[in-house]
Amino acid sequence: MKRFIVKTAIYVATLFSVVFLYTWYEVSLPANLPFTTNSVSFNIKAKFIMEHQSLLNKSKVIVIGSSMSLNNLDCSQFRDSLNIPVINLSSWGMRMSDFNEFDVWKRDKIILTNMNFPDFGSSIGGKKMGYPYTANTLIQVLNTLLDYSTYRSFRNECKDDTSDLAKYTYENLKFDATGTALLSDSNFNINKYRWNAEYPDYTNEQFTDLLNTIKSNSIKVKKMIICFSPCRAAGYSNSKAASVLKFENAVNKACPNVIFLNYYDVKMPDNDFVDKYHFNCKGARLYTQKIIHDLKVNYGLTQWMN
């Protein structure tokens, strides 16, 4: 009986070691996908961050947020217009509070985010063990062993979302040099549901939670810029415009280090959008041009770079 137990223990230990070492080998390959959240979007962005750590360290402007920042801001324009390094850390469904642990809250940094009503509420990312974009292979291995099926499905999905054809789909995660993913102007496969989808107004709790997050984070940096994005004209409402203005006034009152740019009332044509809230490449570029112009003319943006 004792011999049987010993042999079984050796067999189990050997099997575990083989599985562990194989997983270690697989997740440590340079081309493989980090597995730190339940969002393929952020896992792909984590890979980008790990491969561009020097850009993150030297960037003056750091863009955070959800797809409203990932798809709606042409960050290469900020880089070229201001002649400074810029990195976009945004990912689908992420909220400002998801970035609390990131090493970006420094006195020499400008934090920029673009938002709309979908950005109120809690995150859909689902962080696993470890720092959000950790390069710690042991944590990667443990995450993978505990949820290998999800890891493999994300690996397969990553190939499609970073392909040359991805820019014609909402799943585009083929980043430019700044970490931005702009969506195609033409031949885009527009989803009718997304084209007409409606997001509710924020609740009082969501209002308070986001305001408190902005307040606590904005004092840590040189400046925080919050842009409230327009939507398709079909989704505009006077009641929501009043809600945006209420939030803008609250931020301006509680957070003196924040510039709040309210563009909800700006009318942009349907051919600048791929759905009710997201721009195509043309729309993102025009919107970004307006932001840069307003920051330079009305807020002396270039003076902050020194």
MARLOMAR-710428 format. One line per field, with one value per atom (N, C-alpha, C): atom name; residue in three letters; x negated, y negated, z negated. Coordinates in steps of 0.1 Angstrom, whole numbers. Layout:
N
atom	CA  ... $
res	ALA  ... $
u	X  ... $
v	Y  ... $
w	Z  ... $
This chain:
306
atom	N  CA  C  N  CA  C  N  CA  C  N  CA  C  N  CA  C  N  CA  C  N  CA  C  N  CA  C  N  CA  C  N  CA  C  N  CA  C  N  CA  C  N  CA  C  N  CA  C  N  CA  C  N  CA  C  N  CA  C  N  CA  C  N  CA  C  N  CA  C  N  CA  C  N  CA  C  N  CA  C  N  CA  C  N  CA  C  N  CA  C  N  CA  C  N  CA  C  N  CA  C  N  CA  C  N  CA  C  N  CA  C  N  CA  C  N  CA  C  N  CA  C  N  CA  C  N  CA  C  N  CA  C  N  CA  C  N  CA  C  N  CA  C  N  CA  C  N  CA  C  N  CA  C  N  CA  C  N  CA  C  N  CA  C  N  CA  C  N  CA  C  N  CA  C  N  CA  C  N  CA  C  N  CA  C  N  CA  C  N  CA  C  N  CA  C  N  CA  C  N  CA  C  N  CA  C  N  CA  C  N  CA  C  N  CA  C  N  CA  C  N  CA  C  N  CA  C  N  CA  C  N  CA  C  N  CA  C  N  CA  C  N  CA  C  N  CA  C  N  CA  C  N  CA  C  N  CA  C  N  CA  C  N  CA  C  N  CA  C  N  CA  C  N  CA  C  N  CA  C  N  CA  C  N  CA  C  N  CA  C  N  CA  C  N  CA  C  N  CA  C  N  CA  C  N  CA  C  N  CA  C  N  CA  C  N  CA  C  N  CA  C  N  CA  C  N  CA  C  N  CA  C  N  CA  C  N  CA  C  N  CA  C  N  CA  C  N  CA  C  N  CA  C  N  CA  C  N  CA  C  N  CA  C  N  CA  C  N  CA  C  N  CA  C  N  CA  C  N  CA  C  N  CA  C  N  CA  C  N  CA  C  N  CA  C  N  CA  C  N  CA  C  N  CA  C  N  CA  C  N  CA  C  N  CA  C  N  CA  C  N  CA  C  N  CA  C  N  CA  C  N  CA  C  N  CA  C  N  CA  C  N  CA  C  N  CA  C  N  CA  C  N  CA  C  N  CA  C  N  CA  C  N  CA  C  N  CA  C  N  CA  C  N  CA  C  N  CA  C  N  CA  C  N  CA  C  N  CA  C  N  CA  C  N  CA  C  N  CA  C  N  CA  C  N  CA  C  N  CA  C  N  CA  C  N  CA  C  N  CA  C  N  CA  C  N  CA  C  N  CA  C  N  CA  C  N  CA  C  N  CA  C  N  CA  C  N  CA  C  N  CA  C  N  CA  C  N  CA  C  N  CA  C  N  CA  C  N  CA  C  N  CA  C  N  CA  C  N  CA  C  N  CA  C  N  CA  C  N  CA  C  N  CA  C  N  CA  C  N  CA  C  N  CA  C  N  CA  C  N  CA  C  N  CA  C  N  CA  C  N  CA  C  N  CA  C  N  CA  C  N  CA  C  N  CA  C  N  CA  C  N  CA  C  N  CA  C  N  CA  C  N  CA  C  N  CA  C  N  CA  C  N  CA  C  N  CA  C  N  CA  C  N  CA  C  N  CA  C  N  CA  C  N  CA  C  N  CA  C  N  CA  C  N  CA  C  N  CA  C  N  CA  C  N  CA  C  N  CA  C  N  CA  C  N  CA  C  N  CA  C  N  CA  C  N  CA  C  N  CA  C  N  CA  C  N  CA  C  N  CA  C  N  CA  C  N  CA  C  N  CA  C  N  CA  C  N  CA  C  N  CA  C  N  CA  C  N  CA  C  N  CA  C  N  CA  C  N  CA  C  N  CA  C  N  CA  C  N  CA  C  N  CA  C  N  CA  C  N  CA  C  N  CA  C  N  CA  C  N  CA  C  N  CA  C  N  CA  C  N  CA  C  N  CA  C  N  CA  C  N  CA  C  N  CA  C  N  CA  C  N  CA  C  N  CA  C  N  CA  C  N  CA  C  N  CA  C  N  CA  C  N  CA  C  N  CA  C  N  CA  C  N  CA  C  N  CA  C  N  CA  C  N  CA  C  N  CA  C  N  CA  C  N  CA  C  N  CA  C  N  CA  C  N  CA  C  N  CA  C  N  CA  C  N  CA  C  N  CA  C  N  CA  C  N  CA  C  N  CA  C  N  CA  C  N  CA  C  N  CA  C  N  CA  C  N  CA  C  N  CA  C  N  CA  C  N  CA  C  N  CA  C  N  CA  C  N  CA  C  N  CA  C  N  CA  C  N  CA  C  N  CA  C  N  CA  C  N  CA  C  N  CA  C  N  CA  C  N  CA  C  N  CA  C  N  CA  C  N  CA  C  N  CA  C  N  CA  C  N  CA  C  N  CA  C  N  CA  C  N  CA  C  N  CA  C  N  CA  C  N  CA  C  N  CA  C  N  CA  C  N  CA  C  N  CA  C  N  CA  C  N  CA  C  N  CA  C  N  CA  C $
res	MET  MET  MET  LYS  LYS  LYS  ARG  ARG  ARG  PHE  PHE  PHE  ILE  ILE  ILE  VAL  VAL  VAL  LYS  LYS  LYS  THR  THR  THR  ALA  ALA  ALA  ILE  ILE  ILE  TYR  TYR  TYR  VAL  VAL  VAL  ALA  ALA  ALA  THR  THR  THR  LEU  LEU  LEU  PHE  PHE  PHE  SER  SER  SER  VAL  VAL  VAL  VAL  VAL  VAL  PHE  PHE  PHE  LEU  LEU  LEU  TYR  TYR  TYR  THR  THR  THR  TRP  TRP  TRP  TYR  TYR  TYR  GLU  GLU  GLU  VAL  VAL  VAL  SER  SER  SER  LEU  LEU  LEU  PRO  PRO  PRO  ALA  ALA  ALA  ASN  ASN  ASN  LEU  LEU  LEU  PRO  PRO  PRO  PHE  PHE  PHE  THR  THR  THR  THR  THR  THR  ASN  ASN  ASN  SER  SER  SER  VAL  VAL  VAL  SER  SER  SER  PHE  PHE  PHE  ASN  ASN  ASN  ILE  ILE  ILE  LYS  LYS  LYS  ALA  ALA  ALA  LYS  LYS  LYS  PHE  PHE  PHE  ILE  ILE  ILE  MET  MET  MET  GLU  GLU  GLU  HIS  HIS  HIS  GLN  GLN  GLN  SER  SER  SER  LEU  LEU  LEU  LEU  LEU  LEU  ASN  ASN  ASN  LYS  LYS  LYS  SER  SER  SER  LYS  LYS  LYS  VAL  VAL  VAL  ILE  ILE  ILE  VAL  VAL  VAL  ILE  ILE  ILE  GLY  GLY  GLY  SER  SER  SER  SER  SER  SER  MET  MET  MET  SER  SER  SER  LEU  LEU  LEU  ASN  ASN  ASN  ASN  ASN  ASN  LEU  LEU  LEU  ASP  ASP  ASP  CYS  CYS  CYS  SER  SER  SER  GLN  GLN  GLN  PHE  PHE  PHE  ARG  ARG  ARG  ASP  ASP  ASP  SER  SER  SER  LEU  LEU  LEU  ASN  ASN  ASN  ILE  ILE  ILE  PRO  PRO  PRO  VAL  VAL  VAL  ILE  ILE  ILE  ASN  ASN  ASN  LEU  LEU  LEU  SER  SER  SER  SER  SER  SER  TRP  TRP  TRP  GLY  GLY  GLY  MET  MET  MET  ARG  ARG  ARG  MET  MET  MET  SER  SER  SER  ASP  ASP  ASP  PHE  PHE  PHE  ASN  ASN  ASN  GLU  GLU  GLU  PHE  PHE  PHE  ASP  ASP  ASP  VAL  VAL  VAL  TRP  TRP  TRP  LYS  LYS  LYS  ARG  ARG  ARG  ASP  ASP  ASP  LYS  LYS  LYS  ILE  ILE  ILE  ILE  ILE  ILE  LEU  LEU  LEU  THR  THR  THR  ASN  ASN  ASN  MET  MET  MET  ASN  ASN  ASN  PHE  PHE  PHE  PRO  PRO  PRO  ASP  ASP  ASP  PHE  PHE  PHE  GLY  GLY  GLY  SER  SER  SER  SER  SER  SER  ILE  ILE  ILE  GLY  GLY  GLY  GLY  GLY  GLY  LYS  LYS  LYS  LYS  LYS  LYS  MET  MET  MET  GLY  GLY  GLY  TYR  TYR  TYR  PRO  PRO  PRO  TYR  TYR  TYR  THR  THR  THR  ALA  ALA  ALA  ASN  ASN  ASN  THR  THR  THR  LEU  LEU  LEU  ILE  ILE  ILE  GLN  GLN  GLN  VAL  VAL  VAL  LEU  LEU  LEU  ASN  ASN  ASN  THR  THR  THR  LEU  LEU  LEU  LEU  LEU  LEU  ASP  ASP  ASP  TYR  TYR  TYR  SER  SER  SER  THR  THR  THR  TYR  TYR  TYR  ARG  ARG  ARG  SER  SER  SER  PHE  PHE  PHE  ARG  ARG  ARG  ASN  ASN  ASN  GLU  GLU  GLU  CYS  CYS  CYS  LYS  LYS  LYS  ASP  ASP  ASP  ASP  ASP  ASP  THR  THR  THR  SER  SER  SER  ASP  ASP  ASP  LEU  LEU  LEU  ALA  ALA  ALA  LYS  LYS  LYS  TYR  TYR  TYR  THR  THR  THR  TYR  TYR  TYR  GLU  GLU  GLU  ASN  ASN  ASN  LEU  LEU  LEU  LYS  LYS  LYS  PHE  PHE  PHE  ASP  ASP  ASP  ALA  ALA  ALA  THR  THR  THR  GLY  GLY  GLY  THR  THR  THR  ALA  ALA  ALA  LEU  LEU  LEU  LEU  LEU  LEU  SER  SER  SER  ASP  ASP  ASP  SER  SER  SER  ASN  ASN  ASN  PHE  PHE  PHE  ASN  ASN  ASN  ILE  ILE  ILE  ASN  ASN  ASN  LYS  LYS  LYS  TYR  TYR  TYR  ARG  ARG  ARG  TRP  TRP  TRP  ASN  ASN  ASN  ALA  ALA  ALA  GLU  GLU  GLU  TYR  TYR  TYR  PRO  PRO  PRO  ASP  ASP  ASP  TYR  TYR  TYR  THR  THR  THR  ASN  ASN  ASN  GLU  GLU  GLU  GLN  GLN  GLN  PHE  PHE  PHE  THR  THR  THR  ASP  ASP  ASP  LEU  LEU  LEU  LEU  LEU  LEU  ASN  ASN  ASN  THR  THR  THR  ILE  ILE  ILE  LYS  LYS  LYS  SER  SER  SER  ASN  ASN  ASN  SER  SER  SER  ILE  ILE  ILE  LYS  LYS  LYS  VAL  VAL  VAL  LYS  LYS  LYS  LYS  LYS  LYS  MET  MET  MET  ILE  ILE  ILE  ILE  ILE  ILE  CYS  CYS  CYS  PHE  PHE  PHE  SER  SER  SER  PRO  PRO  PRO  CYS  CYS  CYS  ARG  ARG  ARG  ALA  ALA  ALA  ALA  ALA  ALA  GLY  GLY  GLY  TYR  TYR  TYR  SER  SER  SER  ASN  ASN  ASN  SER  SER  SER  LYS  LYS  LYS  ALA  ALA  ALA  ALA  ALA  ALA  SER  SER  SER  VAL  VAL  VAL  LEU  LEU  LEU  LYS  LYS  LYS  PHE  PHE  PHE  GLU  GLU  GLU  ASN  ASN  ASN  ALA  ALA  ALA  VAL  VAL  VAL  ASN  ASN  ASN  LYS  LYS  LYS  ALA  ALA  ALA  CYS  CYS  CYS  PRO  PRO  PRO  ASN  ASN  ASN  VAL  VAL  VAL  ILE  ILE  ILE  PHE  PHE  PHE  LEU  LEU  LEU  ASN  ASN  ASN  TYR  TYR  TYR  TYR  TYR  TYR  ASP  ASP  ASP  VAL  VAL  VAL  LYS  LYS  LYS  MET  MET  MET  PRO  PRO  PRO  ASP  ASP  ASP  ASN  ASN  ASN  ASP  ASP  ASP  PHE  PHE  PHE  VAL  VAL  VAL  ASP  ASP  ASP  LYS  LYS  LYS  TYR  TYR  TYR  HIS  HIS  HIS  PHE  PHE  PHE  ASN  ASN  ASN  CYS  CYS  CYS  LYS  LYS  LYS  GLY  GLY  GLY  ALA  ALA  ALA  ARG  ARG  ARG  LEU  LEU  LEU  TYR  TYR  TYR  THR  THR  THR  GLN  GLN  GLN  LYS  LYS  LYS  ILE  ILE  ILE  ILE  ILE  ILE  HIS  HIS  HIS  ASP  ASP  ASP  LEU  LEU  LEU  LYS  LYS  LYS  VAL  VAL  VAL  ASN  ASN  ASN  TYR  TYR  TYR  GLY  GLY  GLY  LEU  LEU  LEU  THR  THR  THR  GLN  GLN  GLN  TRP  TRP  TRP  MET  MET  MET  ASN  ASN  ASN $
u	-8  0  -9  -19  -28  -35  -39  -46  -36  -23  -13  -11  -11  -9  -21  -33  -45  -45  -42  -42  -31  -20  -9  -13  -20  -25  -35  -44  -54  -48  -38  -31  -24  -17  -10  -19  -30  -40  -47  -50  -56  -46  -33  -23  -22  -21  -19  -31  -43  -56  -56  -52  -52  -42  -30  -20  -24  -30  -35  -46  -56  -67  -62  -53  -48  -41  -33  -25  -35  -45  -56  -62  -66  -72  -62  -50  -40  -38  -35  -32  -44  -56  -68  -74  -68  -72  -69  -79  -77  -64  -60  -48  -35  -35  -23  -16  -3  6  5  2  3  18  19  32  34  38  40  54  63  77  86  99  109  113  105  107  96  99  89  83  92  87  76  78  67  55  57  46  37  43  35  29  36  30  18  20  9  -4  -2  -13  -20  -12  -17  -25  -19  -26  -39  -39  -52  -62  -58  -68  -72  -64  -67  -69  -76  -77  -85  -94  -102  -93  -84  -74  -65  -61  -52  -60  -73  -81  -83  -85  -89  -77  -65  -53  -49  -47  -42  -27  -20  -6  -2  5  10  25  30  44  49  60  66  81  87  102  106  118  124  122  131  130  133  139  141  128  118  104  96  98  91  94  107  111  114  117  122  111  99  89  77  73  62  49  43  32  20  18  6  7  19  20  15  18  12  -3  -8  -23  -29  -24  -30  -27  -15  -12  -20  -22  -29  -44  -47  -61  -66  -57  -60  -56  -62  -58  -44  -35  -22  -19  -12  -8  6  13  27  29  33  34  49  57  72  75  86  91  106  112  126  131  141  148  141  129  121  127  126  130  118  119  108  103  112  107  99  100  92  77  74  60  54  61  56  43  40  28  17  20  10  -1  -13  -23  -24  -13  -12  -8  -5  -1  -13  -19  -31  -29  -37  -36  -40  -47  -51  -43  -32  -23  -10  -5  8  17  28  37  48  51  62  72  85  95  107  113  125  136  148  158  172  182  196  204  216  225  221  216  212  201  194  182  186  198  203  205  203  205  192  193  182  175  163  155  161  157  161  148  137  124  121  124  122  107  100  85  83  73  68  57  49  39  28  22  11  14  3  5  10  19  26  18  6  -2  -16  -15  -27  -34  -48  -56  -60  -54  -58  -53  -63  -59  -52  -56  -49  -34  -31  -17  -9  -16  -10  -7  -16  -15  -3  -2  8  22  23  35  39  30  33  37  30  33  47  51  64  76  72  83  77  73  65  75  87  96  98  100  101  88  77  64  63  66  65  75  87  96  92  86  81  69  61  50  55  65  71  77  85  91  81  70  60  55  54  49  59  72  81  82  81  83  71  60  48  44  52  49  51  47  49  63  72  86  94  87  95  100  94  98  112  117  131  141  137  146  145  155  155  144  139  130  115  113  100  91  80  70  56  56  43  38  29  26  16  17  6  -5  -15  -26  -23  -12  -8  1  5  15  29  32  45  50  63  69  80  77  87  95  108  117  118  120  119  131  128  138  147  142  150  150  161  162  163  167  169  182  181  193  201  210  218  229  229  239  251  263  275  279  277  280  271  258  248  251  255  258  269  278  290  290  280  280  281  288  289  284  276  271  279  282  290  281  288  281  275  265  259  268  265  272  265  271  264  252  253  241  230  233  222  216  225  220  210  213  205  192  193  181  171  175  166  160  169  164  153  155  145  132  133  121  113  120  114  107  114  109  96  96  84  72  75  64  58  67  63  52  52  42  28  27  14  6  12  6  5  -3  -4  10  17  30  38  51  60  70  71  80  91  104  115  124  125  134  146  158  171  175  175  176  190  192  205  209  222  227  235  239  248  260  264  275  287  289  301  301  289  289  289  288  288  301  300  312  309  319  317  315  322  320  306  301  287  277  280  271  271  282  283  275  275  268  252  248  234  230  238  235  234  243  243  230  225  213  201  201  190  189  200  200  195  198  194  179  174  159  152  156  150  149  160  160  151  151  144  129  126  113  106  100  94  82  77  66  71  84  90  95  93  99  110  122  134  138  137  141  154  165  178  182  181  184  197  205  217  227  227  236  230  218  212  219  224  230  220  219  211  219  216  225  223  234  234  222  217  206  192  193  181  181  192  194  195  192  194  206  209  221  225  234  239  228  218  208  194  191  177  175  164  160  153  154  145  132  122  109  111  119  121  127  137  144  134  126  116  106  102  92  97  109  116  118  123  126  113  102  89  84  85  81  88  101  108  103  100  95  82  73  60  61  69  71  76  86  92  82  75  65  54  50  39  44  56  61  67  74  81  75  65  59  44  38  23  16  21  16  1  -5  -19  -28  -22  -30  -32  -23  -25  -36  -40  -50  -64  -66  -79  -80 $
v	12  0  -13  -12  -24  -26  -15  -16  -23  -18  -24  -39  -43  -57  -65  -60  -67  -68  -57  -57  -67  -67  -76  -91  -93  -107  -111  -102  -105  -108  -100  -102  -115  -119  -131  -143  -142  -153  -154  -143  -144  -150  -146  -152  -166  -170  -185  -192  -187  -194  -196  -185  -186  -197  -197  -207  -221  -222  -235  -241  -232  -236  -240  -232  -235  -248  -251  -263  -275  -273  -283  -286  -276  -278  -286  -282  -288  -302  -306  -320  -329  -323  -331  -334  -328  -331  -346  -353  -367  -371  -362  -365  -361  -355  -351  -362  -359  -369  -369  -381  -381  -378  -372  -368  -373  -386  -393  -397  -396  -400  -391  -392  -385  -393  -402  -410  -408  -402  -400  -414  -424  -437  -442  -441  -446  -437  -424  -415  -418  -422  -426  -439  -448  -461  -459  -449  -447  -442  -434  -430  -442  -452  -464  -472  -473  -481  -474  -461  -454  -456  -457  -458  -473  -482  -496  -503  -496  -502  -515  -516  -529  -541  -538  -548  -552  -543  -546  -555  -551  -559  -573  -575  -589  -597  -591  -598  -610  -621  -633  -632  -627  -626  -611  -607  -593  -592  -585  -584  -571  -573  -562  -562  -550  -549  -537  -538  -527  -528  -521  -523  -537  -545  -559  -567  -562  -568  -560  -547  -538  -541  -543  -544  -559  -567  -581  -592  -589  -598  -594  -603  -600  -605  -596  -601  -604  -600  -604  -619  -624  -639  -646  -642  -648  -647  -635  -633  -643  -644  -652  -667  -670  -684  -691  -683  -689  -684  -675  -670  -664  -656  -649  -634  -626  -612  -610  -602  -599  -585  -579  -565  -564  -555  -552  -539  -539  -527  -522  -528  -525  -511  -506  -493  -491  -482  -481  -479  -487  -486  -490  -496  -500  -513  -515  -527  -534  -546  -553  -546  -541  -534  -522  -516  -504  -508  -521  -525  -530  -529  -534  -528  -515  -508  -510  -517  -519  -529  -527  -537  -549  -556  -568  -580  -579  -591  -598  -607  -614  -628  -637  -651  -656  -649  -653  -648  -641  -635  -643  -643  -648  -636  -634  -623  -628  -621  -625  -613  -616  -606  -611  -603  -607  -598  -603  -595  -598  -590  -593  -585  -584  -577  -563  -555  -541  -540  -551  -551  -553  -555  -555  -541  -537  -524  -516  -503  -495  -489  -484  -479  -465  -461  -448  -440  -445  -438  -426  -425  -414  -410  -418  -416  -403  -396  -384  -387  -377  -379  -388  -396  -404  -417  -425  -439  -438  -448  -447  -444  -449  -446  -440  -431  -425  -417  -416  -408  -396  -394  -383  -369  -361  -349  -339  -339  -330  -333  -346  -349  -346  -348  -344  -329  -321  -307  -303  -308  -305  -309  -321  -325  -316  -311  -302  -289  -283  -270  -270  -281  -281  -283  -288  -291  -289  -277  -275  -276  -272  -273  -288  -297  -311  -316  -312  -316  -312  -300  -295  -302  -305  -312  -326  -333  -346  -346  -336  -335  -334  -326  -325  -338  -345  -357  -368  -368  -378  -378  -367  -366  -374  -373  -380  -395  -398  -412  -421  -415  -423  -421  -415  -413  -426  -426  -438  -441  -430  -432  -437  -438  -441  -456  -465  -479  -480  -470  -470  -465  -461  -456  -463  -461  -467  -461  -449  -442  -446  -457  -461  -464  -456  -459  -459  -463  -465  -479  -481  -494  -501  -514  -522  -524  -532  -534  -539  -546  -551  -542  -531  -522  -525  -533  -537  -527  -525  -516  -524  -530  -537  -528  -531  -522  -527  -519  -522  -532  -541  -550  -543  -534  -528  -513  -506  -492  -486  -495  -490  -483  -472  -463  -469  -478  -485  -475  -474  -466  -475  -471  -479  -481  -471  -473  -483  -483  -492  -506  -507  -520  -527  -520  -526  -524  -517  -513  -526  -524  -536  -532  -541  -539  -548  -543  -551  -562  -572  -582  -576  -583  -578  -579  -570  -570  -579  -583  -591  -585  -572  -564  -564  -562  -562  -576  -587  -601  -603  -599  -601  -593  -581  -572  -578  -582  -587  -600  -609  -622  -620  -611  -608  -603  -594  -589  -600  -608  -619  -629  -631  -640  -635  -622  -617  -615  -612  -610  -623  -633  -645  -653  -652  -659  -653  -641  -634  -638  -645  -647  -662  -665  -679  -685  -677  -681  -669  -669  -659  -666  -660  -665  -655  -659  -650  -656  -648  -652  -644  -650  -643  -643  -631  -629  -631  -637  -637  -623  -622  -609  -613  -602  -605  -614  -622  -631  -624  -612  -604  -600  -600  -597  -609  -621  -633  -636  -640  -645  -657  -666  -677  -673  -663  -658  -653  -646  -641  -652  -662  -674  -681  -681  -687  -679  -665  -656  -658  -660  -662  -675  -686  -699  -698  -690  -688  -682  -672  -665  -674  -682  -691  -701  -707  -717  -711  -698  -692  -689  -685  -683  -696  -706  -719  -725  -722  -727  -719  -706  -697  -695  -697  -693  -704  -713  -725  -721  -709  -705  -698  -698  -691  -702  -699  -706  -697  -702  -694  -700  -693  -697  -691  -698  -693  -694  -683  -683  -675  -673  -665  -672  -685  -693  -695  -690  -692  -682  -688  -679  -675  -662  -656  -647  -647  -639  -624  -617  -602  -595  -601  -595  -596  -602  -602  -591  -583  -573  -559  -550  -535  -530  -536  -533  -546  -545  -557  -565  -559  -565  -565  -557  -556  -561  -568  -574  -564  -567  -561  -569  -565  -572  -587  -590  -604  -612  -607  -613  -615  -605  -606  -617  -618  -628  -642  -644  -657  -661  -651  -654  -657  -650  -652  -666  -669  -683  -694  -692  -702  -703  -691  -691  -698  -695  -701  -716  -720  -735  -742  -736  -742  -743  -732  -732  -742  -744  -753  -768  -770  -784  -789  -780  -784  -780  -771  -766  -766  -771  -772  -759  -749  -735  -734  -741  -740  -745  -753  -758  -747  -737  -726  -717  -717  -707  -709  -721  -725  -720 $
w	0  0  0  -8  -9  4  11  24  34  34  43  41  28  25  30  28  33  48  55  69  74  68  72  70  58  55  66  69  79  93  96  109  110  99  98  99  91  91  105  111  124  134  134  143  141  128  125  130  128  132  147  154  169  173  168  171  168  156  151  160  163  172  186  191  204  204  194  193  192  183  182  195  202  216  225  225  234  231  219  216  216  215  215  229  239  252  256  262  265  272  281  290  283  271  265  258  255  249  234  227  213  209  197  192  178  178  165  162  172  170  178  175  183  196  200  212  222  234  244  248  248  252  243  229  221  221  223  223  235  246  258  255  248  245  235  226  216  224  234  243  249  254  260  249  237  227  223  222  218  229  242  253  255  248  250  237  227  214  214  223  224  228  238  242  230  222  211  201  199  189  193  206  211  216  217  222  213  219  211  210  221  220  220  210  209  210  220  223  216  208  201  205  202  204  211  217  224  239  247  261  266  257  260  262  255  256  266  267  276  290  293  307  311  302  305  305  300  299  308  317  326  319  311  302  310  322  330  332  333  335  323  311  299  299  303  303  313  325  336  334  329  328  316  306  294  293  303  303  290  285  272  273  265  265  258  264  260  260  250  250  246  253  251  244  231  223  223  230  229  235  230  234  232  240  239  225  221  209  196  198  186  181  168  161  155  151  145  133  125  113  116  128  131  132  134  136  123  111  99  95  99  95  105  116  127  122  126  123  132  132  141  134  121  113  108  116  113  116  109  110  124  132  145  156  153  163  165  177  181  184  177  179  188  198  207  209  208  210  218  226  233  229  227  221  226  223  226  215  217  207  204  214  211  201  199  190  175  172  158  154  142  137  135  133  129  141  139  150  155  167  172  174  169  172  165  152  144  142  134  132  125  129  122  112  108  99  104  96  100  106  108  113  127  131  144  156  157  169  164  155  150  160  159  167  159  147  138  144  149  155  146  133  124  123  121  120  133  145  157  158  153  153  144  132  123  129  135  141  152  160  171  166  157  151  145  139  133  143  155  164  178  181  194  206  205  216  221  211  215  221  215  221  236  239  252  262  257  265  268  258  260  270  269  278  293  295  308  313  303  306  309  303  305  319  325  339  349  346  354  351  339  335  338  340  344  358  366  381  388  401  410  413  412  414  402  391  379  379  386  386  392  399  405  395  383  373  360  351  338  329  333  325  328  335  339  327  326  316  322  335  342  339  329  324  333  333  340  330  333  324  310  309  296  287  294  287  290  300  304  315  315  326  333  344  352  361  363  371  385  394  408  412  422  427  437  445  455  453  459  459  444  435  421  420  413  411  399  402  391  386  373  366  363  368  366  352  344  329  323  326  320  326  338  345  338  332  325  310  305  290  281  271  261  248  242  228  219  207  198  192  186  178  166  160  148  136  126  114  104  93  83  78  76  70  81  93  104  105  104  104  93  81  69  70  74  75  85  97  107  103  97  92  82  72  62  68  78  84  91  98  105  95  84  74  67  64  57  66  79  89  95  96  103  96  83  75  75  81  82  94  104  117  120  131  135  139  147  151  156  154  160  169  181  191  193  192  194  205  216  227  227  228  229  244  249  264  269  281  287  292  295  300  313  320  332  328  337  334  330  335  331  317  310  296  287  292  284  277  265  258  249  247  239  224  220  206  203  213  211  212  220  221  207  200  187  177  179  170  172  184  187  180  182  176  161  155  141  136  144  140  143  154  156  145  140  130  117  114  102  102  114  116  114  121  120  106  98  85  75  77  68  72  85  90  98  91  98  107  106  115  128  130  141  151  164  175  181  180  185  198  209  222  226  225  228  243  250  264  267  257  259  269  268  277  291  294  307  317  328  338  349  350  361  370  383  392  390  394  392  399  410  417  409  397  389  378  378  368  373  365  368  359  349  341  333  324  318  310  305  297  302  312  316  330  331  344  353  366  376  376  384  384  387  397  400  389  383  371  360  357  346  348  361  364  363  368  367  352  345  330  323  326  319  323  335  340  332  329  321  307  301  287  286  295  295  297  306  309  296  290  278  267  265  254  256  269  272  270  276  276  263  256  244  231  232  219  219  230  230  229  236  234  236  246  249  237  229  217  207  207  197  200  212  217  210  205  199  185 $
